Amino acid sequence: MYLGLDLGTSELKALLLADDHRIVGVARAPLTVQRPQPLWSEQAPRQWWQALEDVMAQLKASHGEALASVRAIGLSGQMHGATLLDEAGEVLRPAILWNDGRSGAQCEALTRAVPRLGEIAGNLAMPGFTAPKLLWVREHEPEVFSRVARVLLPKDWLRFMLSGEAVSEMSDAAGTLWLDVGARDWSDELLAATGLRRAHMPRLVEGSEVSAQLKPELAERWGLRDGVEIAGGAGDNAASAVGMGLVEPGQGFVSLGTSGVIFISGARFEPNPAQAVHAFCHALPKRWHQMSVMLSAASAVSWAAKTFKFADESALLEAAASVSPAQRERCPLFLPYLSGERSPHNDPDAQGVLFGLTHAHGPAEIAYAVVEGVSFGLRDGFDTLMRPEGAMALVGGGARSAWWSQLLADILEVPLTLGEGGEAGGALGAARLAWLADGGTVEAVCTPPAVRQRFEPRAADADGHRTRHVRFRALYAALRSSFQSLSAA
């Protein structure tokens, strides 16, 4: 039996996986985000630990026998978060999360300080990454910065609490802007640019390697055996790819979660920072991946459902689906940049826009515009990546809508598939990485799920989508300078 722990933004999920690929049990505990100021997004690490205690108590009560046979634990989680510890291992301030936008000025400073940043780290400096967050702390909270002894990513703080060991792995470390992604090692040049040294960083392992052992007192409290090993694990998207068996070059997925992600596995480090492509290490040795990330995907639909008084997201999607292809041509356009944007614009000043409203437009047309706008944003990112080989898997809450899944296949012009158990996400990938660390082979462990549904792009709708996509892109280009002016005001 293997245990996967996935520390998300909105919940912590625990999953028990048997060595015949059966998911034996799942437990969840909710998490909340604090936004004390505009652009800020924080969580208290103690909330993560409380959530972990909660899910372990749930599993002990419902699946105690299975829990007692766990051989290894894997970790996955939200990337980029800055968890700052002092010499005693105590947390110095709330963790600054992946969707925090306060460090735009520090990104510019880091880019000036290290002209080779994209070449080394494989990515542009963006507020979501970890390194600019530390520059912000150094500038705005110098007393805190002076006491920083260790910087850990969220899931790696959980590992520290589980084992007493400060360890990270390649896929999550690649999202810090401190890793030489091609060499799979910390970059002294990038660390120095933020006033840090290797001593501030955790030890690095591969995601499928053993990183530490569970503390005996925790094993006793939760009903686990002694000597349970903890795998390196992975950042959330790389873990999801492992969970779906997407580890070979050309395989990939589209995620319609809070953020929107397109992920494609590769055999080489292939950075493309000019178009804000994320080039990261994969969770397995000698493998990398490309990724585009938009900050507001399903969250834009949730915002619109609440703002325009739909009963829920499903009601909004139902209204959007009622708009005929002929009516779509006259719908407004929606720019989905409610939290700024990463790929491909790298524009923290970008804002959401509903453009072209008239008296003829009602809730259904607005609903369609919002879903279409998110889909166009994903297409913009998709066009910057290497082409996938064959169909791509579709995951995330938005994938529950067959209508949106088909619309996205039409707009991306690539087949999409829904697999069995896709909702398990990073927790399944984390459990599989634990299995690999316990001696499992990639061929036996990283199997793809059975396909439940397939969406083929419809050629009949292609011209209409392309025409509106051209207008969508032109609208952003026309407004970009206005966004910057508004942000500076």
N, C-alpha and C positions, 0 to 999 in steps of 0.2 A: 504494500500500500504506500502511496506517495501523497504528500500534502502540498498543495499550491496555495500561496497567500498572495493576493493581489490588492495592493493599496491604491485605490483610485482616488479621485477628487471628491466624489459624492458618497462612496461606500468602500468598506473593506470586505473582500470576499475570500472565503476559505473553501477549498475544494479537495475532496478525497478521491484519488484515482487508483483503481486497481490495475494490476499488471496485465489484465486482459482488455484494457481500455475502457472499462465501465466506470462511469462517474457514480461513486457510491453515496456521496453526500455533499451538500453545499450549505454554507451558512453565510449570512450577511449582517453587517452592522453599518448604519448610516453615518455619514460625516457631513459637517457643515463648513462653509467657507466664510471667513470674515473679510469685509471690505471697508476698513476704517476710513479710507480716503479714496477719491476718484483714482482709477487705474490700479489700486492696490488689491491684492488677493493673497490672503494668508491663512494658515492653519496652525494650531498649537499641536506640536508633536505628541503631547500627552493625550490628545484626542485619538490619535492613531493607536496608542497603546491601549487605551480603554476599549476601542473597537476590537483590537486583537484579543483581549481578554474575553470580550463578549462572544466572538465567534468560536473561540476555543471552548468556552463553557457550553455553547450550543452543541458543538460536535461531540463533546464528552457526554452530554445528556442523551443525544440521539444516535450516535454512532461510536460508542465507547470502545467496542470490540475492534472495529476497523481502525480507530485512532491508535489503539495499543499496538497495531502491527505496522505502523508507519516506519519506513526505513530511512526516508530522507525528506527534506522540506525544500521547496523552491520558492523564490520570491519574484514578484513583478510589481510594477507600480508606476504611478505618475512620474514623469521625468522632470528634470531641470530644477526642482525645488531646492532652495538653499537652507539647509538645517545646520545651524552654527553651534558648536560645542566649545566649552572652555577646557582647561587642563584636567578638570575633574570629571569631564564627560557630561556636564550639565548643559542643558539647552539655554542659549543666551537670549533668544528672542523668538517670536513666532516664525515659522518657516515661510519664506517668500516663494509663492507657487509659480508654476509654469505659465499661467495666464495673467501674471502680474505685469503691468505695462509701465511702471514708474521709471525704468532705467534707460529711456531713449537717449538721453544726453551721454550716458556712460557708454552706450554702444558706439556712438560716434567717437568718443575719446579712445576706446579700445581699438577701433579700426585705424585711427591715426597712429596709435602707438605701435601697432603690429601690422604693417602693410601686407605681410604674408599670411594673415589670419586665415583666409579662405583656403589657402594651399595646405596649411597645417591641419586646421580643425575641420576642413571640409564644409564649412558653413559660414554664412555672414553673421556678424554680431546682431542679435535681436534681443529685445527685452525679455523674451521668454527664457533665454538660456541662463545658465547659472553665473558665469563669470561677470557679466554686467551687474548682476545683483550685488556681488561683493564690492564692486567699485562704488555702487550707490551707498552701501553700508559704510564703506571707508570715508566717503564724503559727508554723509548726513548723520551717521551714528559712530563717530570716531572712537568713542569709549568702548562700544561693543566690539568694533573691529579690532581694537588693541588686545582684546581678551580672546579672540578666536584662536583656538588650538587645532580644530578639526572642522572640515566642511564635509557633510554627508548628504547624499541624495535621500529622498524620503524612504524608499524601501531599504536603503542601506543603514538608515538610522534604526529601522526595525531589526535588521540583522545585528546591529551593535547591541541592542537591548536583549535580543535572543541569545547572543553568544558571548558578548564582551569583546568581539573582534571588529575592527574598522576595515571593512572590505567592500569593494565595488567590483563591477564587471564591465566589459567593453561596450556593450550596447547602451547602457545608461550613462557611462562616463563620456561617451561620444557626444552627449547632449549638453556638456558643461562648457564647451569652448576652452577647456584645459587639456584635452587629449590630442595627441598626434594620432589622428584616426588611421592613417595608413600604416604607421608603425605599431599601433595598439599599445601606446605607452604615454604617460604624462609628458607634456611639453614644458621644459623648464622656461622657455621663452614666454609662453603664454601665461604660466603661473606668475612669473616675475612682473608681467605687465599689470597684474592685479594685486601686487604686493604680497604674494603667497609663495610658498616653497613646497617641495614634495612632502615635507614633514606634515603639512596641513592636509594632505590627501590620503585617502584609504589605499590599502594594498589592492592591486588589480589581479583578477582571475578571469578565465573564460566563463561564460554563463553556464556551461555544462560541466564545470569542474566543482569539486568540493571547496568551499570557502571557509567553513567553520563548523563547530558542533554546538548543538543546543545545550544550554546550561542545565545541569542535572536537576536543580530545584524547579525549573519550569517544566521539565519532562515529568517530574513527579506530580506537580500540581495539575497538569492537563491530561495525565494518564498515558503518556508516551513512554517508550522504552528508553533506556540509557544509551548514549552514544549516537543519537540521531544526527545525521550530517545535514548541513545546509548547503545547497547548491549556489553557485554564483547568481543564477537567475537572469533577469532581463528587464529592460524598460518595457513599458506597457505594450507598445506596438510590436516590438521584436518578440515579446512573449506571446502575443496574440498570433503572430505568424507561425511560431513553433506549435502552438495549439491547433492550428489549422493545417499543419504539415507543409507550410510554405517556406522551405529552406533552400530550394534549388534555384539557380539563376533563372530569371524570367518569370518566376511565380510571384503573385502579389494579391493584395486585397484592397478594398475600399471600405472605410469605416464611416458610418453615419452616426457618430456619437455627439457628445457635447461639442467637440471640435470635429472637423472633417479631415480624414487622412487617406492618402493614397500611398501605398507601400509596395515596393518592388525589390525582390531579392536579386543580388548580384554576386559575382565571383571576385570582383575587384573593387578597390576604392576608386570611385568615379565622382569627384566633386564637381558641382556646377553652381558655385556661389553667386554668379552673376544673375541667375534667375531664382535665387533664394531656395534652391533645392537643398534639402537636408541629406548629407552623405554620412551615414553612421555605420558603425560595426554592427553586424548581426550577432545574435546570441550564441552562435556556434563558431568554433575556431576557423580562421582563414575565409570568412564570409562577411560580406558587407551588404548594405542595402541603400537604396535611394527612397526619399519620402518627401511628399509635399503635404503641408499642413495648413488648413484654414481654421481660424480661431472660432468662428460661429457657424455651426452646421445645424444639427438638430436643436441646439440652443436658440438659434434664430427662429425656428418654427415654434418652439415653446414661447418665446417672447411674443411672436405675432398672435398666437392663440390667446394669450392673456390680454394683450393690448387691444385686440379687435373683438374681444368678448366671445370667442368660440368656447364651447363647453370644455374642450381639451384639444390636444394635438391631433387626435384621431378625427375629431370633427373638422378641424381645419383641412386635413388631408382629404377628407371626403368631399368638402366643398371645392377644393382645388381640382380634384378629379372630375368634377362635373363640368368644368370648362372645356368646351370642344376645341379641336385644333383650329377651326376658323376663328373662334373667339380669342384664342391665345395671341394672335397677331396684334390685337388691340389692347392687350393687358398692359398695365404699367410695368416698368422695369424696377427690380429691387437689387441694390448693392448690399450684400450681407455683412458689411464690415462693422458690426456693432461693438466689437472690442479691438478695432484696428485689424490689421491683417499680416500674416506671415507670408506664405507662398501664394503667388510668385512676387508679390509687391514689396514685401518687407517694409510696410508702412504703418507704424503705430498710430499715425494721425488719421488714417482712413476711418470713415463713419458710414453708418447705414443710411440708405437713401431709397425712398419710394418716388419714382420719377414718372411723370406723364399721367397723373390722376385727372379724371374728368367726372362729370355727373353720371356718365354711363357706367362707371365702375362701382361694383358692390363688393361685399365680403368675399365672394368666390374668386373674383378676379385678383383681389389683393392676396388671397391665400395662394393662388397659383403663382403669382409673381414672386412671393417669398420662397416657395419651394424651388421654382425655376432658378432664382438668383443663387441659392445655395448650390444647386447643381452646376450652374455656370462657373461659380467660384472653384468648384472641384475640377471642372474641365480646364480652367486656366492653369491649375497646378499640374494636372495630368499631362498637359502638353509640354512641360519642361522635363519630363522623366524619360528614361529608356522605355521602349515599348514592351509590354508584357508578352509572354508567349501563351496565347490562348486566352481562355476566360479568366476573370478575376473573381475572387470570393468577395461576398458582400456581408458586412457585419455591422453591429450597432443598432441602437434603438430604432432609428429611421428605417432600417431594413425590414421591420415588421409590416410596413406598407408595401404590398405588391405593386400598387400603382406608382409610388415613388421609385421603387426598384426598377420598374420598366422605363420610367421617364429618365432615370439616370443612365441606364444602358443606352437609351436613344441619344442622349446628349454626349456621353463619353464615346459613343460609337465602338463599344467593346462588349462582348458577352459578360454577364454577371451571373454568379451562382450563389444560392443559399445552401449551406451545408447543415447537416444534423448537428445539434449541439453548439452552433456558432455563438450562442449567447454566453457560453462559458468563458470565452475571451482569454484574457491574460492569466487567469487563475489556472486554466487547463494547461497553458504553456508553461507556467511556473512548475506545476506538478510534473510535466514531462521533462523539464530540465533537471528536476530532482531525480527522476528515473534514470536519465542519462548519467548524472553524477554517481549513481549507484551501480553503474556498469552496463546500462542498456545501450543498444546501438541505435544510430540515427534511423536506419532502415526499419527497425522494429518499432521504435517509439514515435517517430514523426510521420505518422500516416495521415493522409487526408481524410476528412469525414465524407460520408455518403452525401451526394448531392440531392437536396430535397426539391429544389426548383431552379430553373434556368431562365434567364431573360436575354433574348436575342435582340440586338438593335434593329429597329424597324426603319427600313430605307425610305418608306413613304413619308416619314416625318422629318427626315434629316435636313432638307433644305430650309424648312421653317425654323428649326432649332439653330442652324448655322447663321441665318439672317439675324435672329434676335441676339445670338451670342456676339456678333460683330457690334451691334448697338450697345450691348452690355459693356463690352470692353472700351468702346469709345466714350461711354458715359464716365467711367472711372478716370480715364485719361484726361477728360475735360475738367473734372472736379478735383484732381489731386492737389493742385496748387491752392485751391480754396480750402481744402481740409487742413493744409499746413498753416494757412493764414488764421483759420479759426482756432487752431490749437495754440498758436503763438499769442493770440489776443488775451 
